[in-house]
Amino acid sequence: MSINEIESQPTIVKYVEANCGGIHLLNLSRCAIGYVVRGTKHIYYGDTHYTISRGDVFYLGVGNHYVEDIPEDNRPFEQIVVYYSPTLLQRILLHLNMNYSINITNSHRCSNCSAFNHVSLPASVALRSFFNHTATYLQDDNMHDETAENIKMTELVYLIVSQDDGCLKNKVLSNVDSAQENFEQIIYANIFSDISIEMLASKCNRSLTSFKKEFKRHFLKPPHRWFIHQRLMQSRLLLISTSKSISEIGNECTFPNTSHFIKLFKKEYGCTPAVYRAAHCRNEDKTEVKPLVAASGPDLESVSLECVAL
């Protein structure tokens, strides 16, 4: 699919997973709105995780997400996900305004919206009905009909923007800000690249000073600290989900040497990587630990473990 096709067409997918695949690193090139039909989804931020339960609707922004999908009572985990671009969203909002005189406003602001790259909440009756009908549509032979998928995407956007102001509506409408989207997309696209802060500032067409100020406004941390934190989250997940050695993990996450990796990890998590792994294994004795893998799908880019040069 070409870039222009991706920009203009939504993708609607139903995922069914019979087994818990462990923690997965997803790299989304488009935004996603989804619904958990059965099972539980976890979104990880370091040592903290947020639970998305059956019947919840969720939003995932462009970039990296650490997720785990857990089946329910020996029945497969099931979710429906709609992928879309900011360009497509802008076109739909314009269509709703021009043809139906829908005045779309948003005044919601909260710490969850600014701090996290996802939101979730129990689906309204209308949204539950939408995803149930979508599940039926996906069983049909015409499941890849472009006209039908555009109509469904328009319906989904309408159901969200017609709600009272809240986190989901705010996250979706924030994609209309193309300047913000471009800035964040560049950062997420280069999160594991071998690139300096100065080069990132240049890619974003900003001076180093203005880049650092805008970066902190978007991500609530200075660039150096934020990128180190992303690297450490990756190393933490490799520790608990693979049998790789400490030095191998430090090298994969592009720390300059093992001692530097151990020092930063201890500062972040309060213990060395070896102690952290041992403690986690004791806590998970009854749970099989699955390897961390980069999930694949229509909007999931391959994951590189090279990181930004700081």
matplotlib code that plots the C-alpha trace (Angstrom):
import matplotlib.pyplot as plt

x = [0.0, 1.4, 1.8, -1.1, -3.4, -2.4, -3.2, -6.7, -8.0, -8.7, -7.9, -10.3, -8.9, -10.1, -7.4, -8.0, -5.2, -5.6, -2.4, -0.8, 2.1, 3.8, 4.7, 4.9, 6.5, 4.2, 5.4, 2.3, 2.7, -1.0, -3.3, -5.6, -9.0, -9.9, -12.4, -11.7, -14.3, -12.9, -10.0, -7.7, -5.1, -2.3, -0.4, 3.0, 4.9, 8.0, 6.9, 3.3, 0.7, -2.8, -5.6, -8.0, -10.9, -13.5, -16.0, -13.5, -12.7, -9.1, -7.0, -3.3, -1.2, 1.5, 4.7, 5.8, 3.5, 4.3, 1.3, 0.2, -3.0, -4.4, -7.1, -10.1, -11.1, -9.3, -11.1, -9.0, -8.3, -10.3, -10.2, -11.2, -8.9, -9.4, -6.2, -6.3, -4.1, -4.5, -5.1, -8.1, -9.4, -9.3, -11.2, -13.9, -14.3, -14.6, -17.2, -19.2, -19.1, -19.8, -22.6, -24.3, -23.4, -21.8, -19.9, -17.0, -15.4, -13.1, -12.2, -11.1, -7.6, -6.2, -3.0, -3.8, -4.2, -0.8, 1.2, 0.2, 0.1, -3.1, -6.4, -9.2, -12.7, -15.8, -17.5, -20.8, -23.9, -23.5, -19.8, -20.5, -23.2, -20.8, -18.1, -20.5, -21.8, -18.2, -17.4, -20.3, -19.1, -15.6, -17.0, -18.5, -16.8, -16.7, -14.6, -12.1, -14.6, -13.0, -16.4, -17.8, -14.7, -14.7, -18.4, -17.6, -14.7, -16.9, -19.5, -16.9, -15.5, -19.1, -19.9, -16.7, -16.8, -20.6, -19.9, -19.3, -15.7, -13.4, -10.0, -11.0, -12.5, -9.5, -6.9, -8.7, -9.2, -5.6, -4.6, -6.0, -3.1, -0.8, 2.2, 1.9, 1.4, 4.5, 6.6, 5.6, 5.7, 9.3, 10.3, 8.6, 10.0, 13.5, 13.2, 15.6, 17.7, 21.3, 20.7, 21.7, 19.4, 20.8, 19.9, 16.4, 15.9, 17.0, 14.5, 11.8, 12.9, 13.6, 16.5, 18.0, 16.6, 13.0, 13.2, 14.0, 11.2, 8.6, 9.9, 9.3, 5.9, 4.9, 6.6, 7.0, 10.7, 13.9, 15.0, 18.0, 16.0, 13.0, 15.1, 17.1, 13.8, 12.6, 15.8, 15.6, 11.9, 13.1, 15.9, 13.5, 11.2, 14.1, 15.2, 11.8, 10.9, 14.2, 17.2, 19.7, 22.7, 22.9, 25.7, 23.7, 20.7, 22.8, 24.4, 21.0, 19.7, 22.8, 24.2, 28.0, 29.0, 27.5, 28.6, 26.9, 23.8, 23.7, 24.3, 21.4, 19.1, 19.7, 19.1, 15.7, 14.4, 16.2, 18.1, 20.6, 19.3, 20.3, 18.4, 15.4, 15.3, 15.6, 12.8, 10.5, 11.2, 10.3, 7.0, 6.2, 6.9, 3.4, 3.5, 5.4, 7.4, 7.1, 9.8, 9.5, 8.8, 7.9, 4.3, 3.4, 0.3, -1.0, 0.4, 3.2, 6.6, 9.6, 11.3, 15.0, 16.8, 19.3, 18.7, 19.3, 22.8, 22.7]
y = [0.0, 3.4, 6.3, 8.2, 5.1, 4.8, 8.5, 8.3, 4.9, 3.4, -0.2, -2.3, -5.5, -8.2, -10.0, -13.3, -14.7, -18.1, -17.9, -15.2, -14.0, -12.1, -8.4, -7.1, -3.9, -2.3, 0.5, 2.1, 4.3, 5.4, 6.1, 3.3, 3.1, -0.4, -2.4, -5.4, -8.1, -10.7, -11.0, -8.3, -5.9, -4.4, -1.3, -1.0, 2.2, 1.0, -0.9, 0.4, -1.1, -0.1, -2.6, -2.4, -4.8, -6.6, -4.0, -1.1, 1.1, 2.4, 4.8, 4.2, 7.1, 6.9, 5.4, 2.7, 0.7, -2.1, -4.3, -7.8, -9.5, -12.1, -14.7, -15.1, -18.5, -20.6, -18.6, -16.5, -12.9, -10.9, -7.2, -5.0, -2.2, 0.7, 2.3, 5.8, 8.8, 12.4, 13.3, 11.0, 12.3, 15.9, 15.0, 13.2, 16.1, 18.5, 16.3, 16.2, 19.9, 20.8, 18.3, 18.0, 21.3, 19.5, 22.0, 20.0, 21.5, 20.2, 21.8, 18.7, 18.7, 16.3, 14.8, 11.4, 13.0, 14.8, 12.0, 8.9, 7.9, 5.9, 6.2, 3.7, 3.8, 1.6, 1.8, 3.6, 1.8, 3.4, 2.4, -1.2, -1.4, 0.0, -2.6, -5.5, -4.6, -4.2, -7.7, -9.0, -7.0, -8.5, -12.0, -11.0, -11.7, -7.9, -7.2, -5.2, -3.0, 0.5, 2.4, 0.4, 1.0, 4.7, 4.8, 2.9, 5.2, 8.2, 6.7, 5.9, 9.5, 10.9, 8.6, 9.9, 13.6, 13.8, 12.6, 15.0, 16.2, 13.6, 11.8, 9.7, 12.7, 14.8, 12.3, 11.8, 15.5, 16.3, 14.5, 17.4, 19.5, 18.7, 20.5, 18.5, 15.3, 15.9, 16.8, 13.7, 11.4, 12.4, 11.7, 8.3, 7.4, 8.0, 6.7, 3.8, 5.5, 6.4, 10.1, 13.1, 15.6, 18.3, 16.2, 15.6, 19.3, 19.8, 17.2, 19.0, 22.4, 23.9, 25.4, 23.3, 25.6, 25.7, 21.9, 21.2, 23.4, 21.9, 18.4, 18.9, 20.3, 17.2, 14.5, 16.2, 15.4, 16.7, 14.8, 13.1, 11.8, 10.7, 8.7, 7.1, 6.1, 4.5, 2.5, 1.3, 0.3, -1.8, -3.4, -4.1, -6.0, -8.0, -8.9, -10.4, -12.0, -13.4, -15.4, -13.0, -12.0, -8.6, -7.5, -8.7, -6.7, -3.6, -3.9, -4.4, -1.2, 0.6, 1.5, 2.3, -0.4, -2.9, -1.0, 2.2, 0.2, -1.3, 2.1, 3.7, 0.7, 0.7, 4.5, 4.0, 0.8, 0.7, -2.5, -4.0, -5.8, -9.2, -8.6, -7.3, -10.4, -12.7, -11.0, -11.0, -14.7, -15.5, -13.5, -15.3, -18.8, -19.9, -18.0, -19.0, -16.0, -15.5, -13.9, -10.2, -9.9, -7.2, -7.8, -7.6, -6.2, -3.7, -0.7, -2.2, -1.3, -3.5, -2.7, -1.6, -1.8, 0.9, 4.0, 7.7, 9.0, 11.2]
z = [0.0, -1.0, 1.4, -0.2, 0.1, 3.8, 4.4, 2.7, 3.8, 7.2, 8.0, 10.2, 11.7, 14.0, 16.1, 17.8, 19.9, 21.5, 23.7, 25.8, 23.7, 26.5, 26.4, 22.8, 21.6, 19.0, 16.8, 15.3, 12.2, 12.4, 15.3, 16.4, 18.1, 19.4, 21.4, 23.6, 22.7, 25.1, 27.4, 28.9, 27.5, 29.5, 28.5, 30.2, 31.2, 33.1, 36.2, 35.9, 33.7, 32.9, 32.3, 29.4, 30.1, 28.1, 26.8, 26.9, 24.0, 23.7, 21.7, 20.9, 19.4, 16.9, 18.3, 20.6, 23.0, 25.3, 25.4, 26.6, 25.4, 27.8, 26.9, 29.1, 30.8, 28.1, 25.3, 22.8, 23.4, 20.8, 19.8, 16.9, 15.9, 13.4, 12.1, 10.6, 9.7, 10.8, 7.2, 7.0, 10.3, 9.1, 6.0, 8.0, 10.4, 7.5, 5.9, 9.2, 9.6, 5.9, 5.3, 8.7, 10.3, 13.3, 15.4, 16.9, 20.0, 22.7, 26.0, 27.9, 29.4, 32.1, 33.3, 31.6, 28.2, 28.4, 30.2, 28.2, 24.6, 25.2, 26.9, 27.6, 29.1, 29.2, 25.8, 25.6, 24.4, 21.0, 20.7, 21.8, 19.2, 16.6, 17.3, 17.5, 14.0, 12.8, 14.1, 11.9, 9.0, 9.3, 9.0, 5.6, 2.3, 1.5, 4.6, 2.6, 0.8, 0.8, 0.7, 3.6, 5.7, 5.0, 6.1, 9.2, 10.0, 9.6, 11.9, 14.5, 14.5, 14.7, 17.8, 19.5, 18.7, 19.5, 23.1, 26.0, 26.2, 27.7, 27.3, 24.2, 22.4, 23.3, 22.1, 18.8, 18.1, 19.1, 15.8, 13.9, 15.0, 12.1, 13.6, 16.9, 14.9, 12.8, 15.8, 17.8, 14.8, 14.1, 17.7, 17.9, 14.4, 15.7, 19.3, 18.6, 15.9, 16.2, 16.0, 18.1, 19.8, 17.4, 14.4, 15.8, 16.3, 12.6, 11.4, 13.3, 11.7, 15.1, 16.9, 19.7, 22.3, 20.9, 20.3, 23.9, 25.1, 22.8, 23.6, 27.3, 26.6, 24.7, 26.7, 30.2, 30.4, 28.7, 25.6, 27.3, 30.3, 28.1, 25.6, 28.4, 30.1, 26.8, 26.5, 30.1, 29.6, 26.7, 28.7, 31.6, 29.3, 27.7, 31.2, 32.2, 28.9, 27.5, 28.7, 27.2, 29.4, 31.1, 28.7, 25.6, 26.7, 27.5, 24.1, 22.3, 24.0, 22.8, 26.2, 25.8, 28.2, 30.7, 33.8, 32.5, 31.8, 35.3, 36.9, 35.0, 35.5, 39.3, 39.5, 37.6, 39.2, 42.6, 41.9, 39.4, 36.3, 37.7, 41.0, 39.1, 36.8, 39.8, 41.7, 38.7, 38.1, 41.7, 41.4, 38.1, 39.1, 38.1, 34.8, 31.7, 30.6, 26.8, 24.7, 23.8, 20.1, 17.7, 16.7, 13.1, 11.4, 8.9, 10.8, 12.9, 11.8, 12.4, 15.7, 15.7, 19.1, 18.2, 20.2, 20.1, 20.7, 23.7]

ax = plt.figure().add_subplot(projection="3d")
ax.plot(x, y, z, "-o")
ax.set_aspect("equal")
plt.show()
